[in-house]
Structure formats: C-alpha cells, structure tokens
C-alpha cells in the first residue's frame, strides 16, 4: 500500500465499493496494531558498592554490557511490545533484571533488548536463549548462557569467563588472568589473545580456533567431537603440547621435542612434545575432527 | 559429659550462647577427647569463616539449580508441589526457575552426566568376562545368571548412577557383566535417541518453545549420534582411554543440551 502512488490510493478510496467506515476500520486496526508492537525504552538506575552482582535474564533479545561508573548500574531495556514486562529488583549489592512474557507474547513481541553500563569490577550473569550477548572492558567474573545466542566477550582482565551455548558461536578476545570455560554443542569457538591459568573450550560439532601465545604457565584444554581444532601460535611459543584425534588427522609445523605421554602415539593421529621452556600445558583432543597447530 | 552431649550442645556454643553450667564440663571433655576437640575446632573455623562470606560471594543461581538437580536425582528432596509444607533448597528468584512440567529435565541432565562418568570410571572388561560371552550367547537360558551380577553392580553405584542406568541403559556397557549381557541378548540395545526421556524432552519443547522444536530435535539427534558413534568405537576398542573420555564428553554435551532447554522452556 505504501508503495502505491497517492493518486492511486485516493482513487481506490473513492471507489464506490469502499465505504468510509471500512477506511476508518482499517486505520483503527493499523493504529492498534502499531500500538501493540510499539517499542518502548525503559531506564533503570541502581546505586551499588564494590563487586556488585548483576544478573540479566531475557527469553528473547540481546544484552550488551560495557563499563560505566564505579557505583552505578544503568540499564536500558528496549521492549518490542506491551506483551512483555521487565522485573527489576535490588537486594543489597545484588541486582536482578528479568523480562517475563504476558499472555499472547511470542518470540517477536516478547523480545527485550538490554544495554547496561556497570561498574567494571561487577560480577555479571547474562542469559538469553535467543539474542546476542556481549560484554567488554570488565574486570569481574562473567557468565553467559544462551541457546542460539551469539556471544562476544572482549577485554576482560582478572575475571573468570564462563560461557555456554547450544549452537551460537562464541568469540572471546583479549582476555587474561582468569579461568575461561567455554562450551557449545555445535557452535564454533574463537579465542584471540586469550591467556590465563585455565582456558577450556569444548564443542561437539563446532570448530575451535585459537590465535594467541598460550601465555606462560597456564593450562589449555580444547576438545571437540567432530569439529576441527586449529591453533595459530608464534614461533617462540613456550608450551607442552598433547594432541590426539581418535579418528581424525593431526598436523603441526613445530620442531617439538618428544616426551613420554599416556596417549598411544599413532602417526598422523597424535603428536606430543614441547617447545621453549614448556611453560604452559596445551591439550588438543578431538574424536573425529582434524587438529592443526600452525606457526604464525 | 559424653561425646554425644558435646554434639548436642555444640550448635548452641558455636552460636555464642554458652551456658556456664556445662561450659566447664564441655571444656574438660575437650581436653580429654581429641576427637571432640578436633570436631569443635573444625566447626568453629567453619562457623567463623562462613560469617565472613559476603552476599556477593554467594554462588550464582545456576549452581543452586545444579545442586538441587543432584539432590532430586538422589531422592533427597522432592518437588515443592508434592509436599507444599516442605522447604525447597532452590532459592526464590524473580521468576519461576522450575516449571511444573519441566522439572524432570534437571535430574535427567544430572543423570546423563553421571552416565558419562560411570562409563569412563569403569575399566574395560577383564579377560574373564570376555571369555564368558560366547557361552552365554550360545545358550540364552544361561544369559540370565550372567546378567545377574550386573544388578548388584549398578545397585551398589551411587543413586545418581542408578538413575543414569535407567536413563541410558545402553550407555553403561563397559562394565563386564553388562557387556556379557549385551552379547548374550538379542540386539535390543536402546540407543540414546530412542529413550523415553528424549521423547518427553521434545514434547516439552514442542509445548513450551514450539519455534525451537526443530532446532532442539536436530541438536539432540546430533548429540545422540555422537554418543552412539563413540560408544561403538569404545566397544571395539575398550582399552582406549581417550575414546572413553570422548564418550563422557558426549554425555556431557547431552546434559548441557538438557540444561539449556531447561533454562529456555521454563
């Protein structure tokens, strides 16, 4: 209708067959429809102390978090319709935000997107089955859960990062000094410049890509069932490598120094050895995926 | 004062309300009883440290959910609906974490995880069990006795493992008796994909998140396929510890799928 020329529309309205009541009804229906799907923004502000605990939970919608003032949590909720509401409560230093559906809501009308500014040292828990989850430039622990959610974590220092998805891809960039545990059933996992005392990533059919230097003194475990594992590391990496694919192939282009291992050494399916001072332990395991350790 | 008396009054003393009458007896007993002395010092330490815990140090809600799932799987707590007067260990939340018709997913997820652990923790079949298999397969009547030892083994396992055995009976073939039973019985192996729990899982998803039904079903099929594939490999290579670990990983993936669904369809 919108694409029709005005004259054409006017002509149609003035056709004898179309009554004024019909036009009014159509306009009213359009208005009501647009009202029902009206997007509204709601802002909430909370005052908190150090190390606040913040949880956001939505059925459908994205959640993005970035650092703000050290004693304030600012939440902007963007509701796609009146069929969904936002519950928020503060209990001391703990803040819980959750959206809940009203009767008639569905994946479209029940969507709520959140934008948060939080103290950098806060502990963060995000959950959205359908939507993008992102957090950046924080220093507290971060936990994210989603089914199809696309997860992005960037620039987290000293905090633990726990992420799990069903098939949503996980990307973690510039994270250090924390425990990092990432798991997905079929989503790909990308780690770039990630290091820490414990870095674990597992995916069933998704692939795992690591681009970094494996830090110094950490434990790195990457596991897939049928997804490939690829690690791109500098030539001077210092690590003790163990790689084994039960049914897949393995490849590396490093001069590894051999050592004893509990794994059965099978040509083309496993490699073991150290480079440099073997500061970190790196274990790459797949059932049927391919494993590649490449020099940058 | 006896040891049993110490245990009885210990909570009051730790709460900081010592009674002068038995405080002296209490202290005298501690001097003569190393066991009670250790107990009191441990409890005092725990009690003192726990007071230092700030609210922000409390674990996230999902930890409570997992603990509750384990406890339910072990029958230590029941659904609030079945006994309204009984308190639940799951803390109140801003919205119900446990939908009445989906609560069963949590113990199933826990059981799946336990199934994986069970598979990995059990050693490959010893030689003697392998040797019994042909005889059992030749005479079906003798298969019953050879199955029998499997029952106590499962029964002696933890309650969660027993639940796991119910959920995925084919997932615990690595123990010797079950392996014999499998060889002796007709091929009635119930694959993970056909379990009743999976069907109920998909029914719940269809009802509560119909738009995601196809996605969950395809993911479930993929995970079950991974379990089957790994299981078959482990059957052929029972000594491959790494393959057994992958089997546990596959069960963990399935448990993760159930947990994600539980969160989604609440």
Interface residues (C-beta under 8 A of the other chain):
Chain A: X51 X52 X53 X55 X57 X59 X87 X89 X91 X92 X93 X94 X96 X98 X100 X106 X107 X123 X125 X127 X129 X130 X143 X145 X146 X147 X148 X164 X165 X166 X167 X183 X185 X186 X202 X204 X205 X223 X225 X226 X244 X246 X247 X262 X263 X264 X285 X287 X288
Chain B: X54 X55 X56 X58 X60 X61 X62 X93 X94 X95 X209 X211 X212 X215 X216 X219 X222 X223 X226 X229 X230 X233 X240 X241 X242 X243 X245 X246 X249 X250 X252 X253 X256 X257 X259 X260 X261 X263 X264
